[in-house]
Every structure is written in structure tokens, then in C-alpha cells.
Amino acid sequence: MISEEQLASLSYPAMPKMVTNSLPGPMAAAVIERAHKAQTPTRPSVRGRLVIESAMGAGFTDADGNVFLDMSAGVAVSSVGRNHPKVVAAIRDQSEKLMHSAGLVSDTTVSLAEKLNATLPVGLKDESFSWFGMSGSDAIETAIKFAKAITGRSQIVAFEGAYHGVFHGSLALTTRENFRAGFGPLMPGAMHLPYPYCYRCFADMKPSECGSLCSKYVRHKLTTPNTGADDVAAVIVESMQADGGYIDPPAEFLQTIREVCTAKNIIMIVDEVQAGGGRTGKMWGHEHFGVVPDMMTWAKAVGGDLPMSGVVIHERFRDKLPQASQVLTAAENALSNRVAMTNLDILTDPEDDLMGRAVIVGEELKAELREIASKSKFMDEVRGRGLFIGIELVSDKEKRTPLDAKRMGAILQKCELQGVRIMSCGRYGSTIRLMPPLTATRAHLRAGIRALANAIAEVEAETVN
Ligand SMILES: Cc1ncc(COP(=O)(O)O)c(C=O)c1O
């Protein structure tokens, strides 16, 4: 397994390190002011206080010389860390040979498909083929179109709390209101069933007593006559729900979806855009549950420093897809292909064993976090697998009242002031999600949760007074 010293050499030597007393510092503030004028208000970065100027491993710097520890890995993208030396070398080498390849066959695209195939579980490995895009959203749009073309049906079933992207099809499957508001009507035929968010069960039941109600509801909706789900092309599900709250579902849930989809000739699409790519301790999140999807979407960690996404489609559907019908001019870029291949090599290197390490380090982190939570007023459930960790923050542990946006914002800002970038998620915006690079050292991770614990304790103290 890769050593802590080897991992430390991939990041800035001293991190986090703050040189300004407040954020943004003067140089960063000037960039933000220009961004307000020059950039769209629809990007969250325009509301933020952090500016990124350069990056290395688990860290990045701003224009004032602050060095931040990124406990969110660039929104679950930089699993191997930013600017990994092998990635930089691949970019240098490939950029001299070929980058743009639209409409032409490139060995780099074929090789990427083959390398990706080698990471797939039995049932897809050597029995599937790949489509490539540039963002998670375009992969989802593509999977939806393919499912419709294959089945000749029109409805897509997704789940409450899902985040699948921001275009008219993928947004119709996403349930967060601030993304949807004002952009309708979205793709027709989308419907949402409950995802097993057991901490906040829609039926107010405990996992031990509900008999997997969410699974039963999927079965009921898709197999009972006259439920309105009479023309379902696909069920799309995140193997572990990300934006909805970093939720690790019971295995029975995905297994039931698999069973019902098989029985009804419905395409099961597993969205691995955020949980996939090794973060949970397995290359693909659904591998934890012993199910094999018909299609799988991926992006983020595989592309890493360059935009890249894809859909893996089972071989039996090849003849159902209209020829040359889903084309993106900029896709299959040779530079992005090389970077994705390099990332896959790093993530699956048996000697480094980054995924095995993510499981061990993830368990250590969760144990520490649970210890802190036991003494904290706000910190409640700590859950997740590997380095995909969710923490519920509440103002009342008995009632599980979600911590309000103001105090959530204050906590994240206090983390930033200590040089640590942490993000939230969840139906109520009250879940902390820890998704650091798999290459962060134990010392980095401990510094990250120390900053979080300090920030929470400070806001708790302000609340008491
Ligand atoms: C599970 C999931 N699917 C799809 C997407 C959309 O990906 P992108 O932002 O690259 O379009 C995301 C983004 O966070 C995601 O988490």
C-alpha cells in the first residue's frame, strides 16, 4: 500500500496554511469582483469567497498565498489529487501528439474504452461497450435517450433527493428545487419514488422495523397494474445518493430494482458519477450491493483534471441504438482520454491500493467523527463507505431538526478561515459531505476534521450565548 510519505510528496508540504486573517484576501477579492461582472450568476463559485490559483494533490492556493486543504476534492473529482505527476506527464506527452479528434477513430478513445472495461464487474466486463462525453449531465442525457431508443418507451423513474444534472432531461430527474425553479417544463415522463434515506424516513420508521419499505414501493409501483408507471423505459438510481445527503442505501434496495427491471424489461441505469471511481472503496458503488446494471454513467473522478464522462451499455443493446445518433463535437478528446487512462491506472494500481486504503482510512475517520459527535450538540449520524462520508448536523438531536442554512453557512466559512474547504449537501442542506482526494494523507484528513470540529464547536458556543 502506498505510504504516507509517498502521499505527502504529492501535496504541498505545509497545508492548510493561512496568510490572510480574513477571506477573501485582497488579491482574491479583486478576482471575485471581476467574476461578479464577467461571469454568470448561475455558477455557485460566483457566490463564494475562495479563489483557486494553483493546485497540488489535496491542496490549492489562492492569489494571496493561502494554501487550502480541499476536503471536497474539487466536488468529488480530484480522487487522485490535482496535478498528479503522472497526469501532468501524460498531458505533456499527449499534447505534443494529438488532442482534438472529432469524427475520427483515435487509438486513445479505443484504449480508454478497453481500460475502463477492465474495471467493470462481471456481467458488464467484456459484455459492454462505451459512449464518451464531457460531463455527468451529458452522460445522463445520453443514457435516457438510449433507454428510450432501446425500449421504445417514454417514462423514466428516478428517486427523491436525486441529482443527475442540469439539462432538460437530467434536470427532470434531479429533485433539488433551487436547480429546477423557473426552468420548466422539463422532460415529460419523469417520476420520483422514495430513496431509502433512513435517517429521515418518509414513513417515520426505523430500518429494523420497516421491512425495506422503499424497496417494496419500487416493486409495487412497477409491477402493479394502473399505478401510472405503464410505459417505463428505465429506472435510474445513484448507487449511493450524493447530493441528496451522502446516503449508503440497504443492499436490498438496489437488488429489488434489479429484480423488477429484469422482470419488466426495464433498463436499470446506475449513476456512478459521484460514488464511482474508487471513492467508496470499490471502483463502482453498485459493486457493494451485488447488482449489475444494464447501463452505468460515470464522470468526475475518472476524468479528474480534464472534463470526461461516459456511459457503459450492455452488449445486448448494441443493435437497438441508431447509428451515429448521439454526437458531441468536443468529446473523445485525446488529451482527456490519456488523462482518464492515467487516472484509472493510478486508482487501480494494486501496489498503491488507493481503494483499499480508502476503506481503512474511512473507518478511522468515521470512528473519530463518531467520538466527536458523541460530545457535540449538532453532530449526529456519521455514515458512508470509504472516503464517501456524510454527517448529519441538527439543532435538536431528539427531533433531528436540520441545522438551519445560516449556521451551516457559518460552519463552512469557519472551516475556510482555517484553510479547509468542506461542502454540504442533503435535502435540507444540513449534511456535511467529506469527499477528500484518495491521496490525502492521514495528517491532512485529521487536520480537516479538526477544523470541522472546531468550526462546529464555535457555532455551538455562539448558539448557547
Ligand atoms: C450523481 C451525479 N450525477 C450527475 C451529475 C452531473 O454531473 P456534471 O456536474 O458533471 O454535469 C452529478 C454532479 O454532481 C452527480 O453527482
Ligand as a Chemical Component Dictionary entry (heavy atoms), coordinates in Angstrom:
data_LIG
# 
_chem_comp.id                   LIG 
_chem_comp.type                 NON-POLYMER 
_chem_comp.pdbx_formal_charge   0 
_chem_comp.three_letter_code    LIG 
# 
loop_
_chem_comp_atom.comp_id 
_chem_comp_atom.atom_id 
_chem_comp_atom.alt_atom_id 
_chem_comp_atom.type_symbol 
_chem_comp_atom.charge 
_chem_comp_atom.model_Cartn_x 
_chem_comp_atom.model_Cartn_y 
_chem_comp_atom.model_Cartn_z 
_chem_comp_atom.pdbx_ordinal 
LIG C1 C1 C 0 -24.676 11.507 -9.217  1  
LIG C2 C2 C 0 -24.465 12.635 -10.174 2  
LIG N1 N1 N 0 -24.933 12.533 -11.422 3  
LIG C3 C3 C 0 -24.744 13.510 -12.337 4  
LIG C4 C4 C 0 -24.085 14.676 -12.011 5  
LIG C5 C5 C 0 -23.897 15.761 -13.020 6  
LIG O1 O1 O 0 -22.547 15.867 -13.330 7  
LIG P1 P1 P 0 -21.930 17.208 -14.004 8  
LIG O2 O2 O 0 -21.962 18.262 -12.969 9  
LIG O3 O3 O 0 -20.554 16.788 -14.403 10 
LIG O4 O4 O 0 -22.774 17.522 -15.188 11 
LIG C6 C6 C 0 -23.590 14.828 -10.708 12 
LIG C7 C7 C 0 -22.881 16.067 -10.311 13 
LIG O5 O5 O 0 -22.598 16.329 -9.184  14 
LIG C8 C8 C 0 -23.785 13.786 -9.766  15 
LIG O6 O6 O 0 -23.330 13.883 -8.511  16 
# 
loop_
_chem_comp_bond.comp_id 
_chem_comp_bond.atom_id_1 
_chem_comp_bond.atom_id_2 
_chem_comp_bond.value_order 
_chem_comp_bond.pdbx_ordinal 
LIG C1 C2 SING 1  
LIG C2 N1 SING 2  
LIG C2 C8 DOUB 3  
LIG N1 C3 DOUB 4  
LIG C3 C4 SING 5  
LIG C4 C5 SING 6  
LIG C4 C6 DOUB 7  
LIG C5 O1 SING 8  
LIG O1 P1 SING 9  
LIG P1 O2 DOUB 10 
LIG P1 O3 SING 11 
LIG P1 O4 SING 12 
LIG C6 C7 SING 13 
LIG C6 C8 SING 14 
LIG C7 O5 DOUB 15 
LIG C8 O6 SING 16 
# 
